[in-house]
Amino acid sequence: MSESCCAPSAPSADPRYRKVLWIALLLNVTMFGVEIVGSLQSGSVSLLADAIDFLGDATNYCISLAVLGLAIAWRARASLVKAACMASFGIFVLGRTVWSFLQGGVPEPLTMGSVAVLALGVNLGVALMLYRYRTGDSNMRSVWICSRNDALGNIAVAAAALGVLGTGRVWPDLVVAIGMAFVALTGAWTVSRHAMEELRSAPRISIQGKLRVR
C-alpha cells in the first residue's frame, strides 16, 4: 500500500479532482441513458449490466463529491456505501442473467457492439483523468476501481457482441454478464476492506492529533 493511502490528508479536496468527478458524473449519466436504450433495442444482458453500472458509478461520484474534504472516517463510511452499491449491482446482474437464460432469445450484436465501443471511449477518457488519483484513500480508490471496471466491461461487451455475431447464440452475452457481476463483487470487497482499515485507524489518528495539540 502506498504512503498516500495511509495519509489522513489525502488530496480528496483538490479542486482538479472535484472538476474531474463532475465531468465523470455527467458522462456516466449520459451513457446510462444511451446504454439503457441500446440494451432494450438489442436485448443484451451484458449491455444492460453495463448501463446499470454507469448509473451506479454516477451515484458513486455524487457520494464522492459530497464527502470531499471531510475527515477520513466519513470518507471511509462513504466508501462502504459505494461498496454496497457495487455488490448490489453484481447480485442483480447474476439474477438477470439467470432470468435471460431461462427466457431464451439471442441479442442483436451490431447494436451491442456499437454502443459498447462508444462506452469504451467514454470510460477510457474518464479512467485517464482519474489515473493520478488511483492510490489515494478508499474513497478515491473506489472511484478509480469503478472507472477501471467500466473500461474492462466495455471491452467484454464488445467481445460478447462479436461472439453472438459469430455463433448466433446467446451464451457469449450471458458469460460476459456473469464476468461483469464477478468484477463488481470483487471490487466491492476490495473497497470495503480498505475502508474498514481506515475506520479502524481513524481513532488512533484522532488521538495522536489531540496529543500533539496538547
C-alpha positions as CSV (number, residue, x, y, z in Angstrom):
1,M,0.0,0.0,0.0
2,S,1.4,3.4,-1.0
3,E,2.0,6.1,1.5
4,S,-0.8,8.3,0.2
5,C,-3.2,5.5,1.2
6,C,-2.3,6.0,4.8
7,A,-2.3,9.7,4.9
8,P,-5.4,11.3,6.5
9,S,-4.9,14.4,4.5
10,A,-5.1,12.7,1.1
11,P,-5.8,15.2,-1.7
12,S,-9.6,14.5,-1.8
13,A,-10.4,18.2,-1.7
14,D,-8.1,19.0,-4.7
15,P,-10.2,21.4,-7.0
16,R,-8.9,19.5,-10.0
17,Y,-10.2,16.2,-8.6
18,R,-13.6,17.8,-7.9
19,K,-13.7,19.0,-11.5
20,V,-12.8,15.5,-12.8
21,L,-15.6,14.0,-10.7
22,W,-18.2,16.4,-12.1
23,I,-17.1,15.6,-15.7
24,A,-17.2,11.9,-14.9
25,L,-20.7,12.2,-13.3
26,L,-22.2,13.9,-16.3
27,L,-20.6,11.4,-18.8
28,N,-21.9,8.5,-16.7
29,V,-25.4,9.8,-16.5
30,T,-25.4,10.4,-20.3
31,M,-24.0,6.9,-21.1
32,F,-26.6,5.3,-18.7
33,G,-29.3,6.6,-20.9
34,V,-27.6,5.6,-24.1
35,E,-26.9,2.1,-22.9
36,I,-30.4,1.5,-21.5
37,V,-31.8,2.4,-24.9
38,G,-29.2,0.1,-26.6
39,S,-29.9,-2.8,-24.2
40,L,-33.7,-2.6,-24.8
41,Q,-33.2,-2.5,-28.6
42,S,-30.7,-5.3,-28.7
43,G,-32.0,-7.5,-25.9
44,S,-28.4,-7.8,-24.4
45,V,-28.0,-8.6,-20.8
46,S,-24.3,-7.6,-20.7
47,L,-25.2,-4.2,-22.2
48,L,-28.0,-3.8,-19.6
49,A,-25.4,-4.7,-16.9
50,D,-23.1,-2.1,-18.2
51,A,-25.9,0.5,-18.3
52,I,-26.7,-0.2,-14.6
53,D,-23.0,0.0,-13.8
54,F,-23.0,3.5,-15.4
55,L,-25.8,4.5,-13.1
56,G,-24.1,3.0,-10.1
57,D,-20.9,4.9,-10.9
58,A,-22.9,8.2,-11.3
59,T,-24.2,7.6,-7.8
60,N,-20.7,6.9,-6.5
61,Y,-19.4,10.1,-8.0
62,C,-22.2,12.0,-6.2
63,I,-21.2,10.4,-2.9
64,S,-17.6,11.2,-3.6
65,L,-18.4,14.9,-4.3
66,A,-20.4,15.1,-1.1
67,V,-17.6,13.9,1.2
68,L,-14.7,15.7,-0.4
69,G,-12.6,17.4,2.2
70,L,-14.3,15.6,5.1
71,A,-12.5,13.6,7.7
72,I,-11.0,10.2,6.7
73,A,-13.7,8.4,8.8
74,W,-16.5,10.0,6.8
75,R,-14.8,9.2,3.5
76,A,-14.3,5.6,4.6
77,R,-18.0,5.3,5.5
78,A,-18.9,6.7,2.1
79,S,-16.7,4.0,0.6
80,L,-18.7,1.4,2.4
81,V,-21.9,2.7,0.9
82,K,-20.3,2.6,-2.6
83,A,-19.0,-0.9,-2.0
84,A,-22.6,-2.0,-1.1
85,C,-23.8,-0.4,-4.4
86,M,-21.2,-2.3,-6.3
87,A,-22.1,-5.6,-4.6
88,S,-25.9,-5.0,-5.2
89,F,-25.1,-4.4,-8.9
90,G,-23.2,-7.7,-9.1
91,I,-26.1,-9.6,-7.4
92,F,-28.7,-8.0,-9.7
93,V,-26.8,-8.9,-12.8
94,L,-26.4,-12.5,-11.8
95,G,-30.2,-12.7,-11.2
96,R,-30.9,-11.0,-14.5
97,T,-28.6,-13.4,-16.3
98,V,-30.4,-16.5,-14.9
99,W,-33.7,-15.0,-16.0
100,S,-32.5,-14.3,-19.5
101,F,-31.1,-17.9,-19.8
102,L,-34.5,-19.3,-18.8
103,Q,-36.3,-17.0,-21.2
104,G,-34.0,-17.7,-24.2
105,G,-33.6,-15.4,-27.2
106,V,-30.5,-14.1,-28.9
107,P,-29.4,-10.4,-28.7
108,E,-28.8,-8.2,-31.7
109,P,-25.0,-7.9,-31.9
110,L,-24.5,-4.8,-34.1
111,T,-26.3,-2.6,-31.6
112,M,-24.4,-4.3,-28.7
113,G,-21.0,-3.7,-30.4
114,S,-21.6,-0.1,-31.4
115,V,-22.8,1.0,-28.0
116,A,-20.0,-0.9,-26.3
117,V,-17.3,0.9,-28.4
118,L,-18.9,4.3,-27.7
119,A,-19.0,3.5,-23.9
120,L,-15.4,2.3,-24.0
121,G,-14.2,5.6,-25.5
122,V,-16.0,7.5,-22.7
123,N,-14.7,5.2,-19.9
124,L,-11.1,5.3,-21.2
125,G,-11.3,9.1,-21.1
126,V,-12.6,9.1,-17.5
127,A,-10.1,6.5,-16.4
128,L,-7.2,8.6,-17.8
129,M,-8.5,11.6,-15.9
130,L,-8.7,9.6,-12.7
131,Y,-5.4,7.7,-13.0
132,R,-3.3,10.1,-11.0
133,Y,-5.8,9.7,-8.0
134,R,-5.9,5.9,-8.0
135,T,-3.7,5.4,-4.9
136,G,-5.5,7.9,-2.6
137,D,-7.8,6.9,0.3
138,S,-10.6,4.3,0.0
139,N,-13.0,6.9,-1.4
140,M,-10.6,7.9,-4.2
141,R,-9.6,4.3,-4.8
142,S,-13.3,3.2,-5.1
143,V,-13.8,5.8,-7.9
144,W,-10.7,4.6,-9.7
145,I,-11.8,0.9,-9.4
146,C,-15.3,1.8,-10.8
147,S,-13.7,3.5,-13.8
148,R,-11.3,0.7,-14.5
149,N,-14.0,-1.9,-14.2
150,D,-16.2,0.1,-16.6
151,A,-13.5,0.1,-19.3
152,L,-12.9,-3.6,-18.9
153,G,-16.7,-4.2,-19.0
154,N,-17.0,-2.3,-22.3
155,I,-14.3,-4.4,-23.9
156,A,-16.0,-7.5,-22.7
157,V,-19.4,-6.4,-24.1
158,A,-17.8,-5.7,-27.4
159,A,-16.2,-9.2,-27.4
160,A,-19.6,-10.6,-26.5
161,A,-21.2,-8.9,-29.5
162,L,-18.6,-10.5,-31.7
163,G,-19.3,-13.8,-30.1
164,V,-23.0,-13.5,-30.7
165,L,-22.4,-12.4,-34.2
166,G,-20.1,-15.3,-34.9
167,T,-22.1,-18.1,-33.2
168,G,-25.7,-16.8,-33.5
169,R,-26.2,-17.9,-29.9
170,V,-26.8,-16.1,-26.6
171,W,-24.1,-17.7,-24.4
172,P,-21.4,-15.1,-25.1
173,D,-23.7,-12.3,-23.8
174,L,-24.5,-14.3,-20.7
175,V,-20.9,-15.3,-20.0
176,V,-19.8,-11.6,-20.2
177,A,-22.7,-10.6,-17.9
178,I,-21.6,-13.1,-15.3
179,G,-18.0,-11.9,-15.6
180,M,-19.1,-8.3,-15.0
181,A,-21.0,-9.3,-12.0
182,F,-17.9,-11.1,-10.6
183,V,-15.8,-8.0,-11.2
184,A,-18.3,-5.8,-9.4
185,L,-18.4,-8.2,-6.4
186,T,-14.6,-8.4,-6.1
187,G,-14.3,-4.6,-6.5
188,A,-16.8,-4.2,-3.7
189,W,-14.7,-6.5,-1.5
190,T,-11.5,-4.6,-2.2
191,V,-13.1,-1.2,-1.4
192,S,-14.9,-2.3,1.7
193,R,-11.7,-3.9,3.1
194,H,-9.7,-0.7,2.5
195,A,-12.5,1.4,4.1
196,M,-12.6,-0.9,7.2
197,E,-8.9,-0.5,7.6
198,E,-9.3,3.3,7.5
199,L,-12.1,3.2,10.0
200,R,-10.0,1.2,12.4
201,S,-7.1,3.6,12.1
202,A,-9.2,6.8,12.3
203,P,-9.5,6.8,16.2
204,R,-5.7,6.4,16.5
205,I,-5.1,9.3,14.1
206,S,-7.5,11.4,16.1
207,I,-5.9,10.6,19.5
208,Q,-2.4,11.3,18.1
209,G,-3.6,14.6,16.8
210,K,-5.0,15.6,20.2
211,L,-1.8,14.6,21.9
212,R,0.3,16.7,19.5
213,V,-2.0,19.7,20.2
214,R,-1.5,19.3,23.9
